[in-house]
Amino acid sequence: MRTAVDALTGRASMYRLATITLAGVLAMGLLLGSLGIVGVDPVGLAGTLGVVGVATLGANEVAARLARVVPHRESSVITALIIACIVPPSIATADLVGAAAAGVIAALSKYLLVWRGRHLLNPAATGVWVAGLLGLTVGVWWIATPAMLPVVALGAILLLDRTRRLDVGLVLVTLVVAIVGARITATGSAALDAFPSVLLLYPVVFLGGFMLSEPLTLPPRRWQQWLTAAVVALVFSLPFSFALGPVAIYTSPELALLVGNVVAFAVSRRPGLSLRLLDSARLSPTATEFRFAPSRPLRFEAGQWLELHLPHPADVRGTRRVFSIASPPAAATAEQPVVALGMRTPAGGSSFKRALLALEPGARLRVTQVSGDFVLPRDASMPLVLVAGGIGVTPFASQLAEAFHAGESRDAVVVIVPSVEGEQLYREVLESAGARVVELDRGSLTRDGLRAAVPDIADRRGFVSGPPAIVAAARSALRAAGARRVRTDYFVGY
């Protein structure tokens, strides 16, 4: 099941998956509105969607030209679709003006409220909330109805599962249901009615699945993400209102998310960093390692990844990409610091990789985030089995090289599942660090195959890195073979 889901959702970029799921929500709204099942005027919804789309995309084009950057149109499409799910679905002139204003504000926020090339606040929430402060619109969240919940929940689960953030969404939903349900029960309602009504009538599932989950505004570490979700839940659930000069501030889902975005920024803010390309070398006919000199010593944990920003005429995947760091942390803080990234570079690859391959030594790229929890246990005596699918070997190369540098004796078996027959990426690094390296083909990645390759696998903790299909298959095989506490890392491709 895991493999089938990853294979299905992995066919599209994260942006495309978000676009498809949001389009499905809006299509269901149009259908149910036409049938009179939900109180949505289908003509009003279609008109609002058209106006918001034009306003958001138009403002994004203008702002991008002024900032001299390549506009990311699909990101603006997603923002427009979310706004259409929040504002009143109406063709009244005042409502259309308010919806358009929300779209323009949302688009501009991506260029005005930024840090190290990343916007700080969820654009759709920013647009609707600021337009509301100006009295131009109001967040009605018409998608929060019992009839809409199935399609909203399905889309939310697909997005949260793709980004491996189901736990973050669950923190938000659980806390909101508990707090708001308790408040409703305190007024005399039956608990069996109060708690389910929160899921049916409040937009918490949409907020968690389609908005809180935005990777660009989430902090990097898991505990930080849980904290952000908890803050959003509290601000969402506890009613308040006060005057701030001529405007009124009151409880709303948009404000709750924005407060969470501020908390996320506060707990994860780091100094700016750029990388200067030193050189590159082919690891295989379809893989390349790039070596960079960081603008300052880069401190990270072995197994983490960084996000590169490379302005170029981008395809749908945009100008930012995430790559696991292949070099050990010690190399990034040395007297002459070096950071190495290994990646798949097939012919006809993404626009990002084509632009990266075309760079000359000395070119600079900006790092917009260093993140990840895919780290080895601190107890160096714990035996490990590390399964790497193709280029997924990069975090293991970093981890074992760092352990060797620190003088740790890690008992590690690395199981390589090559993407290309005969490909041996970073094998010398792994063996130099003292790891035993074995190779299995995709068909042998089974319980019996792993037990034969690693007879003492039941005594080892499992780690898996690579493409979604390999990760899903390896995780199942490791658990069936008896490996302990299997931990996974996989390429989201946002």
C-alpha positions as CSV (number, residue, x, y, z in Angstrom):
1,M,0.0,0.0,0.0
2,R,2.8,2.4,1.0
3,T,4.6,1.7,-2.3
4,A,1.5,2.2,-4.4
5,V,0.6,5.5,-2.7
6,D,4.2,6.8,-3.1
7,A,4.3,5.7,-6.8
8,L,1.0,7.5,-7.4
9,T,1.8,10.8,-5.7
10,G,5.4,10.7,-6.7
11,R,4.5,11.1,-10.4
12,A,3.9,14.9,-9.8
13,S,5.9,17.6,-8.1
14,M,4.7,18.7,-4.7
15,Y,3.4,21.9,-6.4
16,R,1.5,19.9,-9.0
17,L,0.0,17.6,-6.4
18,A,-1.2,20.6,-4.3
19,T,-2.7,22.1,-7.5
20,I,-4.5,18.9,-8.3
21,T,-5.9,18.4,-4.8
22,L,-7.1,22.0,-4.5
23,A,-8.7,21.8,-7.9
24,G,-10.5,18.7,-6.7
25,V,-11.8,20.5,-3.6
26,L,-13.1,23.4,-5.7
27,A,-14.6,21.1,-8.3
28,M,-16.5,19.3,-5.5
29,G,-17.7,22.7,-4.2
30,L,-19.0,23.6,-7.6
31,L,-20.8,20.3,-7.9
32,L,-22.3,20.3,-4.5
33,G,-23.3,23.9,-4.8
34,S,-25.0,23.2,-8.1
35,L,-27.0,20.3,-6.5
36,G,-27.9,22.5,-3.5
37,I,-26.1,20.2,-1.0
38,V,-23.8,23.1,0.2
39,G,-24.7,26.7,0.4
40,V,-22.3,27.8,-2.3
41,D,-23.4,29.7,-5.4
42,P,-21.5,27.9,-8.2
43,V,-21.6,31.0,-10.4
44,G,-20.2,33.1,-7.5
45,L,-17.5,30.5,-6.8
46,A,-16.5,30.4,-10.5
47,G,-16.4,34.2,-10.6
48,T,-14.4,34.5,-7.4
49,L,-11.9,31.9,-8.6
50,G,-11.4,33.7,-11.9
51,V,-10.9,37.1,-10.3
52,V,-8.6,35.8,-7.6
53,G,-6.6,33.9,-10.2
54,V,-6.1,36.9,-12.5
55,A,-5.2,39.2,-9.5
56,T,-2.8,36.8,-7.9
57,L,-1.0,35.8,-11.1
58,G,-0.9,39.3,-12.4
59,A,0.5,40.8,-9.2
60,N,3.1,38.0,-9.1
61,E,4.3,38.7,-12.6
62,V,4.7,42.4,-11.9
63,A,6.4,41.9,-8.6
64,A,8.8,39.3,-10.1
65,R,9.8,41.7,-12.9
66,L,10.4,44.5,-10.5
67,A,12.5,42.2,-8.3
68,R,14.3,40.8,-11.5
69,V,13.5,37.2,-10.6
70,V,11.8,34.4,-12.5
71,P,8.1,34.2,-11.4
72,H,7.0,30.9,-10.0
73,R,3.5,30.7,-11.5
74,E,2.3,27.4,-10.1
75,S,3.0,28.7,-6.6
76,S,0.7,31.6,-7.4
77,V,-1.9,29.3,-8.8
78,I,-1.9,27.3,-5.5
79,T,-2.2,30.6,-3.5
80,A,-5.2,31.7,-5.7
81,L,-6.9,28.3,-5.3
82,I,-6.6,28.5,-1.5
83,I,-7.9,32.0,-1.3
84,A,-10.9,30.9,-3.4
85,C,-11.6,28.3,-0.7
86,I,-11.6,31.0,2.0
87,V,-13.3,34.2,0.8
88,P,-17.0,34.5,0.1
89,P,-18.0,32.8,-3.2
90,S,-19.9,35.7,-4.7
91,I,-20.1,37.8,-7.8
92,A,-21.2,40.9,-5.8
93,T,-18.8,43.7,-6.8
94,A,-17.6,44.3,-3.2
95,D,-16.8,40.6,-2.7
96,L,-14.9,40.4,-6.0
97,V,-12.9,43.5,-5.1
98,G,-12.1,42.0,-1.7
99,A,-11.1,38.7,-3.2
100,A,-8.9,40.4,-5.8
101,A,-7.2,42.5,-3.1
102,A,-6.5,39.3,-1.1
103,G,-4.8,37.8,-4.1
104,V,-2.7,40.9,-4.8
105,I,-1.6,41.2,-1.1
106,A,-0.8,37.5,-1.1
107,A,1.4,37.7,-4.2
108,L,3.2,40.8,-2.9
109,S,3.9,39.2,0.5
110,K,6.2,36.7,-1.2
111,Y,8.5,39.5,-2.2
112,L,8.1,41.9,0.7
113,L,8.0,39.6,3.7
114,V,11.1,37.5,3.0
115,W,14.2,36.2,4.8
116,R,17.1,34.6,2.9
117,G,15.0,34.2,-0.2
118,R,12.0,32.6,1.5
119,H,8.7,34.1,2.3
120,L,8.0,34.2,6.0
121,L,4.2,34.0,6.1
122,N,1.7,31.8,4.3
123,P,0.7,34.0,1.3
124,A,-3.0,33.1,1.2
125,A,-3.5,33.6,5.0
126,T,-1.6,36.9,4.7
127,G,-3.7,38.1,1.8
128,V,-7.1,37.3,3.4
129,W,-6.2,38.6,6.8
130,V,-4.7,41.9,5.6
131,A,-7.6,42.4,3.2
132,G,-9.9,41.7,6.2
133,L,-8.2,44.4,8.3
134,L,-8.8,46.8,5.5
135,G,-12.5,45.9,5.5
136,L,-12.3,44.5,1.9
137,T,-13.2,40.8,2.6
138,V,-13.6,38.3,5.3
139,G,-12.5,34.7,5.7
140,V,-15.7,32.6,5.6
141,W,-13.9,29.2,4.9
142,W,-16.9,27.9,3.0
143,I,-15.1,24.5,2.6
144,A,-15.8,23.7,6.3
145,T,-19.0,21.8,5.8
146,P,-19.8,18.1,6.5
147,A,-20.4,17.4,2.8
148,M,-17.0,18.9,1.8
149,L,-15.1,17.1,4.5
150,P,-14.4,13.8,2.6
151,V,-12.7,15.5,-0.3
152,V,-10.9,18.0,1.9
153,A,-9.6,15.3,4.2
154,L,-8.5,13.1,1.2
155,G,-6.5,16.0,-0.2
156,A,-5.0,16.9,3.1
157,I,-3.9,13.4,3.8
158,L,-2.3,13.1,0.3
159,L,-0.3,16.3,0.9
160,L,0.7,15.5,4.5
161,D,1.7,12.0,3.5
162,R,3.7,13.2,0.6
163,T,5.7,15.6,2.8
164,R,5.8,13.0,5.7
165,R,4.0,15.5,7.9
166,L,1.0,13.5,8.9
167,D,2.1,13.8,12.5
168,V,2.2,17.6,12.3
169,G,-1.3,17.8,10.9
170,L,-2.5,15.4,13.6
171,V,-1.0,17.6,16.3
172,L,-3.0,20.5,15.0
173,V,-6.3,18.6,14.5
174,T,-6.1,16.8,17.8
175,L,-5.5,19.9,19.8
176,V,-8.2,21.9,18.1
177,V,-10.8,19.2,18.5
178,A,-9.8,18.7,22.1
179,I,-9.9,22.4,23.0
180,V,-12.9,23.6,21.0
181,G,-14.8,20.4,21.8
182,A,-14.2,21.0,25.5
183,R,-15.4,24.6,25.1
184,I,-18.6,23.5,23.4
185,T,-19.2,20.7,25.9
186,A,-18.8,23.3,28.7
187,T,-21.8,25.2,27.3
188,G,-24.0,22.1,27.9
189,S,-23.7,20.2,24.6
190,A,-23.3,16.5,24.7
191,A,-19.7,15.4,24.2
192,L,-20.6,13.0,21.5
193,D,-22.0,15.9,19.5
194,A,-19.5,18.5,20.4
195,F,-16.2,16.9,19.5
196,P,-17.3,15.5,16.0
197,S,-18.8,18.9,15.2
198,V,-15.4,20.5,15.4
199,L,-14.2,18.3,12.5
200,L,-17.4,18.8,10.5
201,L,-17.9,22.6,11.0
202,Y,-14.4,24.1,11.6
203,P,-11.8,24.4,8.8
204,V,-9.1,22.7,10.9
205,V,-8.5,19.8,8.4
206,F,-8.1,22.2,5.4
207,L,-5.8,24.5,7.5
208,G,-3.6,21.7,8.6
209,G,-3.4,19.8,5.3
210,F,-3.3,22.6,2.7
211,M,-1.8,25.6,4.6
212,L,0.2,24.7,7.8
213,S,1.9,22.0,5.7
214,E,3.6,24.5,3.3
215,P,7.3,23.5,3.5
216,L,8.6,27.0,2.9
217,T,7.0,28.4,6.1
218,L,7.5,25.3,8.3
219,P,10.6,25.2,10.6
220,P,13.2,22.5,9.8
221,R,13.2,20.2,12.8
222,R,10.3,18.0,13.9
223,W,10.0,19.4,17.4
224,Q,9.8,22.9,15.9
225,Q,7.0,21.8,13.6
226,W,5.1,20.2,16.4
227,L,5.5,23.5,18.4
228,T,4.3,25.5,15.5
229,A,1.2,23.2,15.1
230,A,0.5,23.6,18.8
231,V,0.7,27.4,18.7
232,V,-1.6,27.5,15.7
233,A,-4.1,25.2,17.5
234,L,-4.1,27.4,20.6
235,V,-4.6,30.7,18.7
236,F,-7.2,29.0,16.5
237,S,-9.2,27.6,19.5
238,L,-9.2,30.3,22.1
239,P,-11.5,33.2,21.4
240,F,-10.2,36.8,21.7
241,S,-10.7,40.2,20.3
242,F,-9.2,43.6,20.9
243,A,-8.8,46.9,19.2
244,L,-5.5,48.0,17.6
245,G,-6.0,51.6,16.7
246,P,-8.8,51.8,14.1
247,V,-8.9,48.0,13.4
248,A,-10.3,45.1,15.4
249,I,-8.1,42.0,15.9
250,Y,-10.0,38.8,16.6
251,T,-9.8,35.0,16.5
252,S,-9.5,33.6,13.0
253,P,-7.8,30.7,11.3
254,E,-5.8,33.1,9.1
255,L,-4.4,34.9,12.1
256,A,-3.7,31.6,13.9
257,L,-1.6,30.4,11.0
258,L,0.3,33.7,10.7
259,V,1.1,33.6,14.4
260,G,2.4,30.1,13.9
261,N,4.5,31.3,11.0
262,V,6.1,33.9,13.2
263,V,6.9,31.3,15.8
264,A,8.4,29.0,13.2
265,F,10.6,31.8,12.0
266,A,11.7,32.7,15.6
267,V,12.8,29.1,16.4
268,S,14.6,28.4,13.2
269,R,16.2,31.6,12.0
270,R,19.8,31.2,11.0
271,P,22.4,33.6,9.5
272,G,22.5,33.9,5.8
273,L,24.7,31.5,3.8
274,S,25.9,31.2,0.2
275,L,27.9,28.6,-1.6
276,R,30.7,29.2,-4.2
277,L,31.1,26.4,-6.7
278,L,34.6,25.0,-6.6
279,D,34.3,22.1,-9.1
280,S,32.2,19.1,-10.0
281,A,32.9,15.5,-10.9
282,R,31.0,12.7,-12.4
283,L,30.2,9.9,-9.9
284,S,28.7,7.8,-12.7
285,P,27.2,8.5,-16.2
286,T,24.0,9.7,-14.5
287,A,25.3,11.2,-11.1
288,T,27.4,14.1,-10.3
289,E,29.1,15.5,-7.2
290,F,29.3,19.3,-6.8
291,R,31.8,20.8,-4.3
292,F,31.2,24.2,-2.8
293,A,33.0,26.6,-0.5
294,P,30.5,28.1,2.0
295,S,30.6,31.8,2.7
296,R,30.9,30.9,6.4
297,P,31.6,27.7,8.3
298,L,28.4,25.6,7.9
299,R,27.3,23.7,11.0
300,F,24.9,20.9,10.5
301,E,24.3,17.3,11.6
302,A,25.4,14.5,9.4
303,G,22.3,13.2,7.5
304,Q,20.7,16.6,7.1
305,W,19.9,18.4,3.8
306,L,20.1,21.9,2.5
307,E,17.9,23.8,0.0
308,L,19.6,25.6,-2.8
309,H,18.2,28.7,-4.6
310,L,19.3,29.0,-8.2
311,P,17.6,31.8,-10.2
312,H,17.0,30.5,-13.7
313,P,14.1,30.1,-16.2
314,A,12.5,27.3,-14.2
315,D,10.2,24.5,-15.0
316,V,7.3,23.6,-12.7
317,R,9.6,22.5,-9.9
318,G,10.9,26.0,-9.4
319,T,14.2,27.7,-8.5
320,R,14.8,25.9,-5.2
321,R,15.7,22.2,-4.7
322,V,16.6,20.1,-1.7
323,F,19.7,17.9,-1.6
324,S,21.2,15.7,1.1
325,I,24.7,16.8,2.1
326,A,27.2,14.1,1.1
327,S,30.3,15.5,2.9
328,P,30.8,15.3,6.7
329,P,30.1,18.3,9.0
330,A,33.8,18.4,9.8
331,A,34.7,19.3,6.2
332,A,32.2,22.3,6.4
333,T,34.0,23.8,9.4
334,A,37.6,23.1,8.4
335,E,40.1,25.8,7.8
336,Q,39.1,25.7,4.1
337,P,35.5,24.5,4.4
338,V,33.9,22.4,1.7
339,V,30.4,21.2,1.2
340,A,29.7,18.4,-1.2
341,L,26.3,17.5,-2.8
342,G,25.8,14.4,-4.8
343,M,22.8,14.2,-7.1
344,R,21.3,12.4,-10.0
345,T,22.0,14.3,-13.2
346,P,20.3,12.3,-16.1
347,A,20.2,13.6,-19.6
348,G,17.2,15.9,-20.1
349,G,16.8,16.4,-16.3
350,S,15.0,19.2,-14.6
351,S,15.7,22.9,-15.4
352,F,17.4,23.3,-12.0
353,K,20.0,20.6,-12.7
354,R,20.6,21.7,-16.2
355,A,21.3,25.2,-14.9
356,L,23.5,23.8,-12.1
357,L,25.6,21.7,-14.6
358,A,26.1,24.8,-16.7
359,L,27.6,26.9,-13.9
360,E,31.3,27.8,-14.0
361,P,33.6,27.5,-11.0
362,G,33.2,30.7,-8.9
363,A,29.4,30.9,-9.4
364,R,27.4,31.5,-6.2
365,L,24.2,30.0,-5.0
366,R,22.1,30.9,-1.9
367,V,21.2,28.4,0.7
368,T,17.7,29.0,1.9
369,Q,17.5,26.3,4.5
370,V,19.5,23.6,6.3
371,S,17.2,21.0,7.9
372,G,16.4,17.4,8.6
373,D,16.1,14.8,11.4
374,F,17.5,11.9,9.6
375,V,20.5,11.4,11.9
376,L,22.1,8.4,13.4
377,P,21.6,7.4,17.1
378,R,24.0,9.2,19.5
379,D,24.9,5.8,21.0
380,A,27.8,4.8,18.7
381,S,27.6,1.3,20.0
382,M,24.2,0.6,18.3
383,P,24.6,-1.7,15.4
384,L,23.1,-0.3,12.2
385,V,21.8,-1.5,8.8
386,L,21.6,1.3,6.3
387,V,19.6,0.8,3.1
388,A,20.4,3.2,0.3
389,G,18.4,3.5,-3.0
390,G,20.7,5.0,-5.7
391,I,21.7,8.5,-4.8
392,G,20.1,8.0,-1.4
393,V,23.5,6.9,-0.2
394,T,24.6,10.5,0.3
395,P,23.4,11.0,3.9
396,F,25.1,7.7,4.8
397,A,28.3,8.9,3.3
398,S,28.2,12.0,5.4
399,Q,27.3,10.2,8.6
400,L,29.9,7.4,8.3
401,A,32.6,9.8,7.2
402,E,31.8,12.0,10.2
403,A,31.9,9.1,12.6
404,F,35.3,8.1,11.2
405,H,36.6,11.6,11.6
406,A,35.3,11.7,15.2
407,G,37.1,8.4,16.0
408,E,33.8,6.5,16.5
409,S,33.7,2.8,15.6
410,R,30.3,2.3,14.1
411,D,29.1,-1.2,13.4
412,A,27.3,-0.5,10.2
413,V,26.2,-2.6,7.2
414,V,25.2,-0.5,4.2
415,V,22.9,-2.2,1.7
416,I,23.1,-0.5,-1.7
417,V,20.2,-0.8,-4.1
418,P,21.7,0.8,-7.3
419,S,19.5,2.7,-9.6
420,V,21.7,1.8,-12.5
421,E,23.3,-1.6,-12.8
422,G,26.9,-1.6,-11.7
423,E,26.8,1.9,-10.2
424,Q,28.7,2.2,-7.0
425,L,28.2,5.7,-5.5
426,Y,30.4,6.7,-2.5
427,R,31.4,3.1,-1.9
428,E,35.0,4.0,-1.2
429,V,33.9,6.6,1.4
430,L,31.7,4.0,3.1
431,E,34.3,1.3,3.2
432,S,37.0,3.7,4.3
433,A,34.8,4.5,7.3
434,G,34.7,0.8,8.3
435,A,31.3,-0.1,7.0
436,R,30.5,-3.4,5.4
437,V,28.9,-2.7,2.0
438,V,26.6,-5.2,0.2
439,E,24.7,-4.8,-2.9
440,L,21.1,-6.0,-3.7
441,D,19.1,-5.6,-6.8
442,R,15.6,-4.3,-6.5
443,G,14.0,-7.7,-6.7
444,S,16.1,-9.0,-3.8
445,L,15.0,-6.2,-1.5
446,T,12.8,-8.6,0.6
447,R,12.8,-10.1,4.0
448,D,14.7,-13.1,2.9
449,G,17.1,-11.1,0.8
450,L,18.0,-8.8,3.7
451,R,18.3,-11.7,6.1
452,A,20.7,-13.5,3.8
453,A,22.8,-10.3,3.3
454,V,22.7,-9.3,6.9
455,P,22.3,-12.4,9.1
456,D,22.2,-10.4,12.4
457,I,19.7,-7.8,11.1
458,A,17.4,-8.4,14.1
459,D,20.1,-6.8,16.3
460,R,20.4,-3.7,14.1
461,R,18.5,-0.4,13.9
462,G,17.3,0.3,10.3
463,F,17.7,3.4,8.3
464,V,16.5,3.9,4.7
465,S,17.1,6.7,2.2
466,G,16.3,7.0,-1.5
467,P,13.4,7.4,-3.9
468,P,9.9,6.9,-2.5
469,A,9.4,3.4,-4.0
470,I,12.7,2.1,-2.7
471,V,12.0,3.6,0.7
472,A,8.6,2.0,1.0
473,A,9.9,-1.4,-0.1
474,A,13.0,-1.3,2.1
475,R,11.0,-0.2,5.2
476,S,8.6,-3.1,4.8
477,A,11.4,-5.6,4.2
478,L,13.5,-4.3,7.1
479,R,10.5,-4.6,9.5
480,A,9.7,-8.1,8.2
481,A,13.3,-9.1,8.6
482,G,13.3,-8.0,12.3
483,A,15.3,-4.7,12.1
484,R,14.7,-2.4,15.1
485,R,13.0,1.0,14.9
486,V,13.3,1.6,11.2
487,R,13.7,5.2,10.3
488,T,13.2,6.6,6.8
489,D,14.3,9.6,4.7
490,Y,13.0,10.1,1.1
491,F,13.1,12.7,-1.6
492,V,9.9,14.8,-1.5
493,G,10.7,16.7,-4.6
494,Y,8.8,19.9,-3.6
